Amino acid sequence: MTRRNLNFALSGGGAIALLGGPSTAWARTRKPLLGFKQYGMKKLPVREAIRHIAAIGYKAVSLTLMPTWDTEPKLLSRTDRAEIRKQIGGLGLVLASVQESLRLAGPDGSRKSNLDHLRAAAAVAHELSPGAPAVIETPVGGRPEKWEETRHKMADELGEWAKTLEPLRTVLAIEGHVGTALDRPEKVLWLLDQVKSPWIGNLFDYSHYHLQRLGLGETLRQLASRTVLHHVKDSTGNAEKFRFLLPGDSREINYKEYAQVLGEIHYQGPLLLEVSAQIFNQPDYDGLAAAKRCWDNMAPYFA
């Protein structure tokens, strides 16, 4: 893929090119590709989770690479990787992303660890995907009140991440997240503009901006040219005290408007429905029931 094509891929409609070109499933439809994150099925073995996700009707899946999930890279043998790749392809799914949790400008010694994690994630992104490599997704940590103090250090390290990912031909999506240094769209854009790499894009999750009373259409359009991936879940409260909910459960987010704006900005990439740890850590949580409820809530708008 040329740099020109990658730059197009980082535009609003260009997620199609970035995530596999016209041969992928979402390039054959005008609607985004609705997926579910294995993050919300932690207690299920990965192959069982993938099977249930496909059976519900989802067309994309995200796998979690963090410790305590059975898809942590060090737990996946070469045979495991080949079997998961075959299963995903055989079920007609797209591996849209692999999830990490890294921190920019962290404590001393974290830079090397972050690069090691990115290399391992890139290997999984290629080896488990039946088509184009999955996007790596991560928040970047930090605190909002430390933004001015740490932003240049964050940009410097993100530049190292980009240089590491370029020869690995793998894209990273960084997430604007309430309560972190990267809590607002303008901060996301500033950081991306410092690095100016086609291998680094934005992960859009409106639930974090909703808590700050930022407009849905406004933030979607503001970040459209840099967004390569979407998370979808609900939130209620404010930036200081909040709860995340299953997509559609709060009725505070206008998903009809969401779908309309996605059409306006020509986004046809994956929309990954996400279950927050606030929910799946509850003792009575049922991952399969949650995945079905998410589908029932969101399919009328996006499927």
LUMVOTI-294338 format. One record per residue (C-alpha): x negated, y negated, z. Coordinates in nm, 3 decimals. Last residue first. Layout:
<sites>
<site X="X" Y="Y" Z="Z"/>
...
</sites>
This chain:
<sites>
<site X="2.700" Y="0.370" Z="1.032"/>
<site X="2.642" Y="0.012" Z="1.155"/>
<site X="2.956" Y="-0.147" Z="1.297"/>
<site X="3.192" Y="0.146" Z="1.350"/>
<site X="2.892" Y="0.363" Z="1.443"/>
<site X="2.800" Y="0.146" Z="1.743"/>
<site X="3.034" Y="0.244" Z="2.026"/>
<site X="3.092" Y="0.607" Z="1.923"/>
<site X="2.721" Y="0.655" Z="1.862"/>
<site X="2.626" Y="0.508" Z="2.201"/>
<site X="2.885" Y="0.733" Z="2.367"/>
<site X="2.741" Y="1.040" Z="2.195"/>
<site X="2.385" Y="0.954" Z="2.299"/>
<site X="2.502" Y="0.893" Z="2.657"/>
<site X="2.681" Y="1.228" Z="2.672"/>
<site X="2.364" Y="1.400" Z="2.551"/>
<site X="2.147" Y="1.220" Z="2.805"/>
<site X="2.368" Y="1.296" Z="3.106"/>
<site X="2.289" Y="1.071" Z="3.404"/>
<site X="2.420" Y="1.182" Z="3.746"/>
<site X="2.098" Y="1.107" Z="3.938"/>
<site X="2.048" Y="0.760" Z="3.781"/>
<site X="1.706" Y="0.733" Z="3.617"/>
<site X="1.868" Y="0.733" Z="3.273"/>
<site X="2.054" Y="0.409" Z="3.340"/>
<site X="1.795" Y="0.167" Z="3.476"/>
<site X="1.551" Y="0.347" Z="3.246"/>
<site X="1.741" Y="0.179" Z="2.964"/>
<site X="1.917" Y="0.379" Z="2.692"/>
<site X="1.824" Y="0.260" Z="2.344"/>
<site X="2.003" Y="0.268" Z="2.009"/>
<site X="1.747" Y="0.237" Z="1.732"/>
<site X="1.846" Y="0.025" Z="1.435"/>
<site X="1.622" Y="0.128" Z="1.146"/>
<site X="1.558" Y="-0.075" Z="0.832"/>
<site X="1.807" Y="-0.236" Z="0.595"/>
<site X="1.766" Y="-0.602" Z="0.689"/>
<site X="1.887" Y="-0.827" Z="0.410"/>
<site X="1.891" Y="-1.148" Z="0.617"/>
<site X="2.260" Y="-1.204" Z="0.539"/>
<site X="2.346" Y="-0.836" Z="0.587"/>
<site X="2.176" Y="-0.831" Z="0.925"/>
<site X="2.376" Y="-1.143" Z="1.007"/>
<site X="2.705" Y="-0.966" Z="0.936"/>
<site X="2.612" Y="-0.659" Z="1.138"/>
<site X="2.520" Y="-0.870" Z="1.442"/>
<site X="2.836" Y="-1.080" Z="1.403"/>
<site X="3.046" Y="-0.762" Z="1.423"/>
<site X="2.825" Y="-0.656" Z="1.710"/>
<site X="2.930" Y="-0.952" Z="1.923"/>
<site X="2.746" Y="-0.895" Z="2.251"/>
<site X="2.934" Y="-0.938" Z="2.580"/>
<site X="3.151" Y="-0.626" Z="2.541"/>
<site X="2.945" Y="-0.474" Z="2.823"/>
<site X="2.957" Y="-0.114" Z="2.700"/>
<site X="2.866" Y="-0.178" Z="2.337"/>
<site X="2.514" Y="-0.037" Z="2.354"/>
<site X="2.464" Y="0.134" Z="2.690"/>
<site X="2.396" Y="-0.108" Z="2.972"/>
<site X="2.098" Y="-0.307" Z="3.100"/>
<site X="2.143" Y="-0.484" Z="3.429"/>
<site X="2.031" Y="-0.830" Z="3.527"/>
<site X="1.898" Y="-1.063" Z="3.793"/>
<site X="1.634" Y="-1.324" Z="3.710"/>
<site X="1.682" Y="-1.345" Z="3.334"/>
<site X="2.060" Y="-1.349" Z="3.368"/>
<site X="2.345" Y="-1.104" Z="3.417"/>
<site X="2.461" Y="-0.846" Z="3.164"/>
<site X="2.275" Y="-0.647" Z="2.904"/>
<site X="2.369" Y="-0.425" Z="2.611"/>
<site X="2.149" Y="-0.203" Z="2.395"/>
<site X="2.012" Y="-0.210" Z="2.041"/>
<site X="1.646" Y="-0.185" Z="1.947"/>
<site X="1.544" Y="-0.320" Z="1.608"/>
<site X="1.232" Y="-0.265" Z="1.395"/>
<site X="1.018" Y="-0.445" Z="1.136"/>
<site X="1.092" Y="-0.805" Z="1.232"/>
<site X="0.856" Y="-1.078" Z="1.113"/>
<site X="1.070" Y="-1.261" Z="0.856"/>
<site X="1.385" Y="-1.210" Z="1.063"/>
<site X="1.255" Y="-1.367" Z="1.385"/>
<site X="1.441" Y="-1.699" Z="1.374"/>
<site X="1.734" Y="-1.544" Z="1.184"/>
<site X="1.803" Y="-1.281" Z="1.449"/>
<site X="1.740" Y="-1.535" Z="1.726"/>
<site X="1.994" Y="-1.784" Z="1.594"/>
<site X="2.253" Y="-1.523" Z="1.501"/>
<site X="2.252" Y="-1.383" Z="1.853"/>
<site X="2.228" Y="-1.712" Z="2.039"/>
<site X="1.998" Y="-1.752" Z="2.338"/>
<site X="2.170" Y="-1.732" Z="2.676"/>
<site X="1.855" Y="-1.608" Z="2.853"/>
<site X="2.010" Y="-1.269" Z="2.929"/>
<site X="2.117" Y="-1.248" Z="2.564"/>
<site X="1.752" Y="-1.287" Z="2.465"/>
<site X="1.654" Y="-0.960" Z="2.633"/>
<site X="1.957" Y="-0.771" Z="2.500"/>
<site X="1.871" Y="-0.898" Z="2.152"/>
<site X="1.596" Y="-0.642" Z="2.099"/>
<site X="1.382" Y="-0.725" Z="1.795"/>
<site X="1.047" Y="-0.547" Z="1.753"/>
<site X="0.814" Y="-0.784" Z="1.571"/>
<site X="0.524" Y="-0.708" Z="1.340"/>
<site X="0.153" Y="-0.624" Z="1.347"/>
<site X="-0.018" Y="-0.439" Z="1.059"/>
<site X="0.031" Y="-0.724" Z="0.811"/>
<site X="-0.200" Y="-0.927" Z="1.035"/>
<site X="-0.175" Y="-1.300" Z="1.096"/>
<site X="-0.327" Y="-1.270" Z="1.446"/>
<site X="-0.252" Y="-1.620" Z="1.572"/>
<site X="0.079" Y="-1.633" Z="1.386"/>
<site X="0.198" Y="-1.313" Z="1.555"/>
<site X="0.133" Y="-1.466" Z="1.896"/>
<site X="0.310" Y="-1.790" Z="1.813"/>
<site X="0.607" Y="-1.605" Z="1.663"/>
<site X="0.653" Y="-1.389" Z="1.972"/>
<site X="0.622" Y="-1.696" Z="2.195"/>
<site X="0.885" Y="-1.880" Z="1.992"/>
<site X="1.119" Y="-1.582" Z="2.025"/>
<site X="1.116" Y="-1.583" Z="2.408"/>
<site X="1.009" Y="-1.335" Z="2.676"/>
<site X="0.657" Y="-1.252" Z="2.563"/>
<site X="0.487" Y="-1.308" Z="2.900"/>
<site X="0.726" Y="-1.053" Z="3.047"/>
<site X="1.049" Y="-1.088" Z="3.247"/>
<site X="1.273" Y="-1.049" Z="2.943"/>
<site X="1.108" Y="-0.863" Z="2.656"/>
<site X="0.998" Y="-0.969" Z="2.307"/>
<site X="0.866" Y="-0.642" Z="2.170"/>
<site X="0.552" Y="-0.576" Z="1.968"/>
<site X="0.583" Y="-0.364" Z="1.652"/>
<site X="0.264" Y="-0.184" Z="1.541"/>
<site X="0.205" Y="-0.066" Z="1.185"/>
<site X="-0.019" Y="0.226" Z="1.089"/>
<site X="-0.264" Y="0.256" Z="0.800"/>
<site X="-0.534" Y="0.399" Z="1.032"/>
<site X="-0.790" Y="0.169" Z="0.868"/>
<site X="-0.568" Y="-0.128" Z="0.962"/>
<site X="-0.471" Y="-0.006" Z="1.310"/>
<site X="-0.802" Y="-0.082" Z="1.482"/>
<site X="-0.831" Y="-0.427" Z="1.326"/>
<site X="-0.474" Y="-0.505" Z="1.434"/>
<site X="-0.539" Y="-0.391" Z="1.792"/>
<site X="-0.850" Y="-0.609" Z="1.807"/>
<site X="-0.640" Y="-0.906" Z="1.694"/>
<site X="-0.394" Y="-0.824" Z="1.969"/>
<site X="-0.687" Y="-0.859" Z="2.209"/>
<site X="-0.764" Y="-1.212" Z="2.096"/>
<site X="-0.397" Y="-1.311" Z="2.092"/>
<site X="-0.353" Y="-1.190" Z="2.448"/>
<site X="-0.661" Y="-1.383" Z="2.562"/>
<site X="-0.518" Y="-1.692" Z="2.393"/>
<site X="-0.180" Y="-1.638" Z="2.564"/>
<site X="-0.315" Y="-1.582" Z="2.916"/>
<site X="-0.294" Y="-1.914" Z="3.101"/>
<site X="-0.009" Y="-2.060" Z="2.902"/>
<site X="0.194" Y="-1.742" Z="2.940"/>
<site X="0.130" Y="-1.685" Z="3.313"/>
<site X="0.476" Y="-1.807" Z="3.424"/>
<site X="0.640" Y="-1.565" Z="3.180"/>
<site X="0.454" Y="-1.265" Z="3.328"/>
<site X="0.238" Y="-1.007" Z="3.151"/>
<site X="0.344" Y="-0.699" Z="2.960"/>
<site X="0.298" Y="-0.630" Z="2.588"/>
<site X="0.609" Y="-0.430" Z="2.498"/>
<site X="0.538" Y="-0.140" Z="2.263"/>
<site X="0.636" Y="0.016" Z="1.931"/>
<site X="0.427" Y="0.226" Z="1.692"/>
<site X="0.592" Y="0.241" Z="1.350"/>
<site X="0.635" Y="0.587" Z="1.201"/>
<site X="0.417" Y="0.706" Z="0.917"/>
<site X="0.588" Y="0.741" Z="0.578"/>
<site X="0.770" Y="1.067" Z="0.522"/>
<site X="0.799" Y="1.389" Z="0.725"/>
<site X="0.666" Y="1.201" Z="1.031"/>
<site X="0.505" Y="1.404" Z="1.307"/>
<site X="0.145" Y="1.385" Z="1.182"/>
<site X="0.140" Y="1.019" Z="1.079"/>
<site X="0.298" Y="0.854" Z="1.383"/>
<site X="0.129" Y="1.113" Z="1.607"/>
<site X="-0.215" Y="1.011" Z="1.479"/>
<site X="-0.123" Y="0.644" Z="1.514"/>
<site X="-0.017" Y="0.704" Z="1.875"/>
<site X="-0.355" Y="0.863" Z="1.957"/>
<site X="-0.539" Y="0.572" Z="1.797"/>
<site X="-0.318" Y="0.322" Z="1.980"/>
<site X="-0.372" Y="0.496" Z="2.314"/>
<site X="-0.751" Y="0.488" Z="2.267"/>
<site X="-0.729" Y="0.120" Z="2.177"/>
<site X="-0.531" Y="0.046" Z="2.492"/>
<site X="-0.778" Y="0.239" Z="2.708"/>
<site X="-1.068" Y="0.040" Z="2.563"/>
<site X="-0.892" Y="-0.287" Z="2.637"/>
<site X="-0.777" Y="-0.178" Z="2.984"/>
<site X="-1.124" Y="-0.181" Z="3.134"/>
<site X="-1.078" Y="-0.509" Z="3.316"/>
<site X="-0.712" Y="-0.570" Z="3.400"/>
<site X="-0.455" Y="-0.655" Z="3.134"/>
<site X="-0.477" Y="-0.911" Z="2.859"/>
<site X="-0.222" Y="-0.720" Z="2.649"/>
<site X="-0.032" Y="-0.439" Z="2.817"/>
<site X="0.071" Y="-0.112" Z="2.658"/>
<site X="0.386" Y="0.100" Z="2.680"/>
<site X="0.408" Y="0.336" Z="2.383"/>
<site X="0.702" Y="0.449" Z="2.172"/>
<site X="0.682" Y="0.628" Z="1.839"/>
<site X="0.901" Y="0.487" Z="1.566"/>
<site X="1.134" Y="0.555" Z="1.274"/>
<site X="1.095" Y="0.930" Z="1.239"/>
<site X="1.354" Y="0.972" Z="0.965"/>
<site X="1.609" Y="1.250" Z="0.992"/>
<site X="1.735" Y="1.490" Z="0.725"/>
<site X="1.754" Y="1.783" Z="0.967"/>
<site X="1.478" Y="1.966" Z="0.781"/>
<site X="1.255" Y="1.660" Z="0.791"/>
<site X="1.277" Y="1.623" Z="1.167"/>
<site X="1.238" Y="1.998" Z="1.219"/>
<site X="0.933" Y="2.023" Z="0.993"/>
<site X="0.761" Y="1.733" Z="1.169"/>
<site X="0.842" Y="1.886" Z="1.506"/>
<site X="0.697" Y="2.221" Z="1.396"/>
<site X="0.377" Y="2.067" Z="1.256"/>
<site X="0.321" Y="1.859" Z="1.567"/>
<site X="0.379" Y="2.151" Z="1.801"/>
<site X="0.137" Y="2.366" Z="1.600"/>
<site X="-0.136" Y="2.101" Z="1.621"/>
<site X="-0.076" Y="2.088" Z="1.994"/>
<site X="0.129" Y="1.813" Z="2.154"/>
<site X="0.064" Y="1.771" Z="2.526"/>
<site X="-0.219" Y="1.517" Z="2.481"/>
<site X="0.010" Y="1.306" Z="2.264"/>
<site X="0.286" Y="1.263" Z="2.527"/>
<site X="0.586" Y="1.426" Z="2.358"/>
<site X="0.691" Y="1.622" Z="2.667"/>
<site X="0.768" Y="1.294" Z="2.841"/>
<site X="0.608" Y="1.245" Z="3.185"/>
<site X="0.338" Y="1.011" Z="3.044"/>
<site X="0.440" Y="0.789" Z="2.749"/>
<site X="0.457" Y="0.904" Z="2.387"/>
<site X="0.832" Y="0.859" Z="2.337"/>
<site X="0.986" Y="0.970" Z="2.007"/>
<site X="1.219" Y="0.756" Z="1.795"/>
<site X="1.487" Y="0.914" Z="1.577"/>
<site X="1.670" Y="0.821" Z="1.259"/>
<site X="1.982" Y="0.933" Z="1.073"/>
<site X="2.218" Y="0.971" Z="1.367"/>
<site X="2.527" Y="1.185" Z="1.316"/>
<site X="2.582" Y="1.357" Z="1.650"/>
<site X="2.421" Y="1.673" Z="1.515"/>
<site X="2.101" Y="1.486" Z="1.425"/>
<site X="2.054" Y="1.354" Z="1.779"/>
<site X="2.142" Y="1.694" Z="1.927"/>
<site X="1.873" Y="1.870" Z="1.723"/>
<site X="1.614" Y="1.606" Z="1.807"/>
<site X="1.686" Y="1.641" Z="2.179"/>
<site X="1.659" Y="2.020" Z="2.161"/>
<site X="1.325" Y="1.994" Z="1.985"/>
<site X="1.200" Y="1.741" Z="2.241"/>
<site X="1.291" Y="1.943" Z="2.548"/>
<site X="1.575" Y="1.764" Z="2.729"/>
<site X="1.519" Y="1.580" Z="3.057"/>
<site X="1.387" Y="1.265" Z="2.888"/>
<site X="1.686" Y="1.216" Z="2.661"/>
<site X="1.709" Y="0.834" Z="2.669"/>
<site X="1.349" Y="0.783" Z="2.554"/>
<site X="1.441" Y="1.021" Z="2.268"/>
<site X="1.560" Y="0.702" Z="2.104"/>
<site X="1.863" Y="0.712" Z="1.877"/>
<site X="1.899" Y="0.604" Z="1.516"/>
<site X="2.123" Y="0.408" Z="1.281"/>
<site X="1.959" Y="0.329" Z="0.947"/>
<site X="2.064" Y="-0.019" Z="0.844"/>
<site X="2.341" Y="-0.051" Z="0.584"/>
<site X="2.296" Y="-0.121" Z="0.215"/>
<site X="2.196" Y="0.238" Z="0.152"/>
<site X="1.939" Y="0.417" Z="-0.063"/>
<site X="1.640" Y="0.235" Z="0.081"/>
<site X="1.748" Y="0.352" Z="0.425"/>
<site X="1.684" Y="0.717" Z="0.342"/>
<site X="1.325" Y="0.677" Z="0.225"/>
<site X="1.214" Y="0.709" Z="-0.137"/>
<site X="1.239" Y="0.335" Z="-0.199"/>
<site X="0.941" Y="0.250" Z="0.021"/>
<site X="0.829" Y="0.422" Z="0.339"/>
<site X="0.866" Y="0.211" Z="0.646"/>
<site X="0.693" Y="-0.100" Z="0.525"/>
<site X="0.880" Y="-0.114" Z="0.196"/>
<site X="1.221" Y="-0.088" Z="0.358"/>
<site X="1.117" Y="-0.322" Z="0.640"/>
<site X="1.094" Y="-0.574" Z="0.360"/>
<site X="1.442" Y="-0.713" Z="0.395"/>
<site X="1.346" Y="-0.942" Z="0.679"/>
<site X="0.984" Y="-0.991" Z="0.577"/>
<site X="0.705" Y="-0.777" Z="0.720"/>
<site X="0.728" Y="-0.537" Z="0.430"/>
<site X="0.669" Y="-0.823" Z="0.190"/>
<site X="0.339" Y="-0.885" Z="0.366"/>
<site X="0.267" Y="-0.514" Z="0.336"/>
<site X="0.334" Y="-0.522" Z="-0.037"/>
<site X="0.094" Y="-0.812" Z="-0.084"/>
<site X="-0.167" Y="-0.639" Z="0.132"/>
<site X="-0.145" Y="-0.339" Z="-0.100"/>
<site X="0.000" Y="0.000" Z="0.000"/>
</sites>
